[in-house]
Structures are given as structure tokens and as C-alpha cells.
């Protein structure tokens, strides 16, 4: 009888150890825009994520990281649908999501319904995501769209001597945030923004937009990305457009600079700003570029990582490094892990990043200019590096709060 009992105990121990072994995985859900206008951005975001795994590995102590990837199309509904599926069906414990601006606001709000889980922003950059009613379990290790425009307005005014500009932007939260940062600085320096045009994501015909562009401006700022940016450039070139161009962060990265055809050549000389610059000589950046290049055949990647690849890499870095700090401990609603994420400072490829009290990145920004490398490839060249850019853009928080949230008409073109 005792022998039989010992046998049952031994069998139970084996089954329990097998169950325990099966649970020695931490499941992470990842979303990216792998369909729709921003497909090319999502694909490179995933390359950045994969590059991070190549460099950092997938082990946390004796636990293995398991990743499940879900596709979105840049709409809020698609992002929430993907995240819900990852949680309810795939049983993930950590989310690396999302990519696009409106998605970010929606996923932040959804995160509040799952306080037991941890959400790490992948790349989205709308200001509202972390500035307005932030979720305590949502962490963003990339700057927002306005932070990514710091330095551009002042450089355009002081160095390029631009005095009047017009803007064309996609009609959603991230580009509102980008234009917000540009207008605050350019108008604060004394410039005028005389015309703001907004187009839906996925616009194919830009004829009426191009026809409505004013002639009496020094430059046109383009807050476009993905297929929208390529379509605009093709049609602008066909219409004989000759104005100086300025670019938002996803207008002048490799998702556009490496696109097929000659229309992209209209971007040569374009002044822009972003959370990265292709030609930055920092050793961490150069290593990241090489790791990215080595990870994929030349015909399956861009010559240099896009901003999306960089963001996904940095977010994955934070996810893994914080997990290792707590040895993969996700007990007590992941309390230790969330505390580690809030405190960690990562040495990202595009500069050191730490979080503020809203769990929003403070980082380095770059003013850039598009150049031809002499072999037909286009890159963003460093013009100026601005460290320690916070979400209130250097303004007193009380003054910043009175400006209002980014929208089609906010901010006004004036000095605050």
C-alpha cells in the first residue's frame, strides 16, 4: 500500500513538474500594422523587434520568452481587436503594442480594463496616449510626435530663413501631434503657418490638395507616411511642384527614402526632424544598423533601419531588460515588473531613454536633412542633436497644459 502511495506521489510529482516546466514560458503579444496604408512601417517594426531578439536573446533566467504576433491596419478598432485576441485566446501576459497614433490611444484605454497585465508601447506617437489620463500599466519608451519635431521649427526659421510655411498632414492624432510640435516652435520664433490641409489615411488622389497649396510660402511641410507619402510625391512631381519641402518623422525615414521610383528624389534637401538620423556616428547607433543589416538579406530590408524598427527595438529592449531585473517575476499583478519598467533607463540605439511620471519617454531628438549618398540611395543626415527632450517640450507644465491638445487647429500660430 505504501509502495503504491509512493508511486502515486512520484507520478503526481512528475505531472506537476511537467506542468511547471510547461509554464516556464512568459508569453508576449506583439502587434504591428501588417495591412493597410502603413504596412511597410509595420513590416520594418517587426524587423526591429526581431533584431532585438537576435541581440538580447529570449531567455529570462530559466524562463523562455514566447512571442505571438498579430496584425492591425492602423485603426483603433483593429488594434483593440488584436490585443483582445492576444489576451483572451493566446493568453499573453505582456503586450508590445501598438504602432500607430490612434491605435495607441485606444490600446492605452483598453489597458485600464486589464490592470493585471503590462502594456509596452511599440511605436505609436500621439501625445494624448500618455499625456491625458495615462494608464498606470502602459509604458512608452519612444517620444511622441511633438517631441520628434523639436528643433525643426527654430532651425527652419533661424538657419533656412523660412518665414511662411503650409502643411499637409494625415488627418489623425499622430500627425496632429507632429504639426503641434512644429507650429509651436516655428510660430514661437516668429514664423507663420498660413495653410493647414488634412487628408484621410489611405488617400490616393492628391490633385485637389496640390492645387490648393499656396504659392507665397517658403516651404511645404509634409506630415505623411507609407503609401500616402509615396502617392503624394508622385503626383506632386507630375504636377511640376518645386517648393522647398519639410518633413515629418515618418516622411523622411527609410520607409519612404527607399521606396521604388524617382518621386522620392523630390525629398533631397528636405529639412526634417525625428527620433533618429541615418548618419549619426554614435557607436550604439552604428552597431544597431549593422545588427539590423546582418539580420536580413538586402532585398528584405531597408539600407538603414526606419524609425519604426528603432522604436520596436528600444521597446523590446526595455521589455526584456526589466524582466531580467526581476528574474521574470510576474506575481502580484506583475507589480515588481511594472516598478522596474518605470525606473529603467535604456541605452537605446538612438540615445538614452528614461520615463517621466506618466511613463512617457524623455530622449534625444535629431534635426536632419535628406541627402543622396552619391550612389542613388537617400539618407537622413544629422544637422543638429537635441538631448533630454521631455513631453512638455521645455515649457512650464502649467503653460503647456493651457495650449490644448493637438488637433486640426491647435495650437494657434503664436508665441505661447
Steps between C-alpha positions, in 0.01 A plus 500: 500500500780738597686404186191578292457831675862590436446409138199731477694778673790451260262505201328811634841664546590418143171644372539811714858549387384457144233764555754727664737444213224585254443823688865606488411727211402864502259577218523838329254631242627732226296708255605683185326659201549209262209609280371829360676831426768446763593141407856595410541664842370194681727266310807698598378529856503121517851497355611725784329269750670195348837678503455565873432130563812409301711729716335452840381140479171356625603363840415659833666292769359149453198629308458519124327793330233397252363759258170512312463759221166647395423731207321837507419763235566825697136537609410500871249217458755273333751564778256426782375193316856369461592569862181339631568190293857479629378519860186286484604233249879494508519570877790745474627666818673803348400711197743677264249721318409700295669677206275787392363809677125438521578138585709620794218701656262205464744244642586732793131518587460124457799442730296644786262204472790261563695652790652158572694507171780720365480698175817635338445737210665371183530822299186715510556873550175689571545743789167411661603138562713581802424869564125470563376264773791256459454130582724390790584176318589663163865594437637691197875492424479716188434872491172632366451677168547851640822403676621363165458847345706690757770708330336500157298823519784701650755367250267575208450856624855581614714310251283451191336843545155357429227744607180346361416133465195285418431148627345185356434225750309179553183566695565315826658533842867429428529757224301751707771447763781548247351822361439616859873478573596670174252788531586573865866545417479661155233752598670558833809608307293744293394288202153462349309184408255634246325182384434160662352221288390162637449182300355161602736208551507305176453800267584406143411818307681813620412719200269736693746522790789591270287753311408671829859544618585871530773647280620764745668268752865418555437130558234230523504266798389143427359295786441186295618141520490166324301480176359849556847656490598314182171588326537868588862518379414334168209736435687808624785424260257444213335836579839670472526591869823684584453630856746436780378206706507432872420158638341331798678207660346221290524706179879491492598160637593194299140388448481790252864571411537139376171489310499404130500760223648847469236705681690465828780710347278803560594452866870573447580805711185459712540630853335281762519375857471157656605279787789374289734588213649252254850651504542540878851388593416383852645146551172360639314623193762364263489160672122491475513581128747214444294257711192594299682463168652165600162361607333519158601465132540839328185446294296429816585819692587867459860624471459644851232438767185709489372689804255214552777241513685716753192547718415131503862419583509744793163384634608135480824591674309657789262203519781244526741697718231578759390134502859398571524751784215320679604153379172461311286549813147583382329428832264738680358644175854547369572764768879454511520499121299822466717668762815396310359631172420837655854541630712348226716716273586332174803569283298485180661523154368856463616621842426445867130486589339535841134543597322788669227467763245417227727220376580704187844507338748782542761464229715644222371669186667566165459776242590345165533568130442246221813436294602277209799277582630539144387150406131575473409410859336762723576547870415743778813694597548635851468878516450546873462277807274610788527296823251457787180591315200467732129482419431865586773600254684710758191705586387545857239222547228752595564708187510187282170373639325824397603461135252216454521157343628457143225526239440639151511855639699470825740657563433844366789655314629732772758522774383336822 
